[in-house]
Amino acid sequence: MRGVWNRLKKDLLAVWSLAFICAISLIALLTPWVAPYGYETQDISRLLSSPTPEHWMGTAVLGRDLLSRLLYGARVS
């Protein structure tokens, strides 16, 4: 295992890729506590809105928060 880690440390792109995958996995595990809204929660007054402080990535056709849906989608992936 030490040899694998030593080879991995020499490849900067591999280290950054591993860190990115670990970060995505951690966020996916913590989604129920991190996501600002539930994936099925609708805000009918904000259909297809652009990004705002309340909805960082905006909302979809049915008024669902895109950031929350993206985070819950990461759990499935």
C-alpha positions in Angstrom: 0.0 0.0 0.0 2.9 2.3 0.7 4.1 1.9 -2.9 0.7 2.8 -4.3 0.6 6.0 -2.1 4.1 7.0 -3.2 3.2 6.6 -6.9 0.0 8.5 -6.4 1.7 11.5 -4.6 3.9 12.0 -7.7 1.0 12.5 -10.0 -0.6 15.9 -9.1 -3.6 15.4 -11.3 -4.4 12.0 -9.7 -4.2 13.6 -6.2 -6.6 16.5 -7.2 -8.9 13.9 -8.8 -9.0 11.8 -5.7 -9.6 14.9 -3.6 -12.5 15.9 -5.9 -14.1 12.5 -5.7 -13.8 12.4 -1.9 -15.4 15.8 -1.7 -18.3 14.8 -3.9 -18.8 11.6 -1.9 -18.8 13.5 1.4 -21.3 16.1 0.1 -23.5 13.3 -1.2 -23.5 11.5 2.2 -24.3 14.8 4.0 -27.0 15.9 1.6 -30.0 15.6 3.9 -28.3 18.0 6.3 -26.6 20.3 3.7 -29.3 20.8 1.1 -31.4 23.9 1.6 -34.6 22.4 0.4 -36.0 18.9 -0.2 -35.7 17.5 -3.7 -39.5 17.5 -4.1 -40.3 20.9 -2.5 -41.9 23.3 -4.9 -42.0 27.1 -4.8 -44.7 27.9 -7.3 -44.0 31.7 -7.0 -40.5 31.2 -8.4 -40.9 29.1 -11.6 -37.8 29.1 -13.8 -36.1 31.9 -11.7 -32.5 32.8 -12.1 -30.0 32.4 -9.3 -30.9 34.3 -6.1 -29.6 34.3 -2.5 -32.5 31.9 -1.7 -31.9 29.6 -4.7 -28.2 29.6 -5.5 -28.6 27.8 -8.9 -32.2 29.0 -9.6 -35.3 26.9 -9.9 -36.7 24.5 -12.5 -40.0 24.5 -14.4 -42.0 23.3 -11.4 -40.3 25.7 -9.0 -37.9 23.1 -7.5 -34.5 24.3 -6.2 -31.8 23.1 -8.7 -29.0 23.0 -6.1 -31.0 20.6 -3.8 -31.9 18.4 -6.8 -28.3 18.3 -7.9 -27.1 17.3 -4.4 -29.8 14.6 -4.1 -28.8 13.4 -7.6 -25.2 13.0 -6.4 -26.5 10.5 -3.8 -27.9 8.3 -6.6 -24.8 8.5 -8.7 
